[in-house]
Amino acid sequence: MQAHDNSDSRSTPNILNTAASVVSRELHQFISDIETLIKSAHGEDKSAFESASNNLRGRARMLKNRFEEMSESVQETACASAKTADAFAHNRPWYLAGIGACLGLVVGIALTKRD
C-alpha cells in the first residue's frame, strides 16, 4: 500500500475556494464601482465621473484576469484528475471491473424489486 503525502497544505479545494472568495470580493467591489459611476453620472462634477469610470475600467480588467487565472487553475486540476483516474484504471482494470459488476448487480436487484 502506498503512503500519501499530505504535507502539501495547498490542496486543490482550498486553492479553488480561496480563488473563488477573492473573485467574489472583487465582483462585489466591481458592482460598488458601477453604483458609484452611476451616481457620479447624475452629478455635475466631471472629475468624479472620470475617476469612477477609470476605477471601473481597472476593476473590470482585474476581474477578467482573475477569471482567466481561475479558469486555468480549474483546467489544470481537471487534467491532473483525469490523468490520475486513467493511471488508476490502467493499473487496476480488474478492480474496476469488479466494482462495475457489483454496481450492475445492485441496480439489477433494485429494478427487479420495483416490479
C-alpha positions in Angstrom: 0.0 0.0 0.0 1.4 3.4 -0.9 1.6 6.2 1.6 0.1 9.5 0.6 2.0 12.7 1.1 -0.4 15.1 2.9 2.3 17.7 3.6 1.0 20.0 0.9 -1.3 22.4 2.8 -2.4 23.9 -0.5 -4.9 21.3 -1.6 -6.9 21.8 -4.8 -10.3 22.5 -3.0 -8.5 25.1 -0.7 -6.9 26.8 -3.7 -10.2 27.0 -5.6 -12.2 28.2 -2.6 -9.6 30.9 -1.9 -9.7 32.0 -5.6 -13.5 32.0 -5.6 -13.7 34.1 -2.5 -11.2 36.6 -3.9 -13.2 36.8 -7.2 -16.4 37.2 -5.1 -14.9 40.1 -3.2 -13.7 41.7 -6.4 -17.1 41.2 -8.0 -18.8 43.0 -5.1 -16.3 45.8 -5.4 -16.9 45.9 -9.2 -20.7 46.3 -8.5 -19.9 49.0 -6.0 -17.8 50.8 -8.6 -20.7 50.6 -11.1 -23.0 52.2 -8.5 -20.5 55.0 -7.8 -20.2 55.6 -11.6 -24.0 55.8 -12.0 -24.3 58.2 -9.0 -21.5 60.4 -10.3 -23.0 60.4 -13.8 -26.0 62.3 -12.4 -23.9 65.0 -10.8 -22.2 67.9 -12.4 -18.7 67.0 -11.3 -16.9 65.6 -14.3 -13.8 64.7 -12.4 -15.8 62.4 -10.1 -17.3 60.7 -13.1 -13.9 60.3 -14.8 -12.4 58.9 -11.6 -15.3 56.5 -11.1 -15.0 55.5 -14.8 -11.3 54.8 -14.5 -11.8 52.8 -11.3 -14.5 50.7 -13.1 -12.2 50.0 -16.0 -9.4 49.0 -13.8 -11.6 46.7 -11.7 -13.1 45.1 -14.8 -9.6 44.4 -16.1 -8.5 42.9 -12.8 -11.7 40.8 -12.5 -11.2 39.5 -16.1 -7.6 38.5 -15.2 -8.8 36.7 -12.0 -11.4 34.7 -14.0 -8.8 33.7 -16.5 -6.4 32.6 -13.7 -9.2 30.6 -12.1 -10.2 29.0 -15.4 -6.6 27.9 -15.9 -6.4 26.5 -12.4 -9.6 24.6 -12.9 -8.4 23.3 -16.2 -5.1 22.2 -14.8 -6.8 20.4 -11.9 -9.3 18.7 -14.2 -6.4 17.4 -16.4 -4.4 16.2 -13.4 -7.5 14.4 -12.1 -8.2 12.8 -15.5 -4.6 11.6 -15.7 -4.8 10.1 -12.2 -8.0 8.3 -13.0 -6.6 7.0 -16.2 -3.5 5.7 -14.5 -5.6 4.1 -11.7 -7.8 2.4 -14.3 -4.8 1.1 -16.3 -3.1 -0.2 -13.1 -6.2 -1.9 -11.7 -8.5 -3.0 -14.5 -10.0 -6.0 -12.7 -10.6 -3.9 -9.6 -12.8 -1.5 -11.7 -14.5 -4.4 -13.5 -15.4 -5.8 -10.1 -16.8 -2.5 -8.9 -18.8 -2.2 -12.2 -20.2 -5.8 -11.8 -21.2 -5.1 -8.2 -22.9 -1.8 -9.1 -24.7 -3.6 -12.0 -25.9 -6.3 -9.6 -27.2 -3.8 -7.1 -29.0 -1.8 -9.8 -30.4 -5.1 -11.3 -31.7 -6.2 -7.9 -33.2 -2.8 -7.2 -35.0 -2.8 -10.6 -36.4 -6.3 -10.1 -37.7 -5.4 -6.7 -39.7 -2.4 -8.1 -41.9 -4.7 -10.2 
